[in-house]
Amino acid sequence: MYALAGLADLVAALSATRTALADAEVARERLRFAEALTAGVGRSLTAIVARGDTLLTGLRETAATDARRNSGRRWSGRARR
């Protein structure tokens, strides 16, 4: 009789352990996915910033070139036709 009670307790403990292990695996997978997602977003943001810097550099160079070209001209206030 005591053996059956002990066996029932062992089965309950085993079931609880399985559930705890499954929960831990789910948590581990969620963490892995979150880290991968964060790394991917970080790479994308870095690429966006680099492209923005390149664009700003090009715009500044274009503005400087235009300013040099137009430095001798005076603005008449009228559009060319």
Buried (B, 14 or more C-beta within 10 A) or exposed (E): EEEEEEEEEEEEEEEEEEEEEEEEEEEEEEEEEEEEEEEEEEEEEEEEEEEEEEEEEEEEEEEEEEEEEEEEEEEEEEEEE
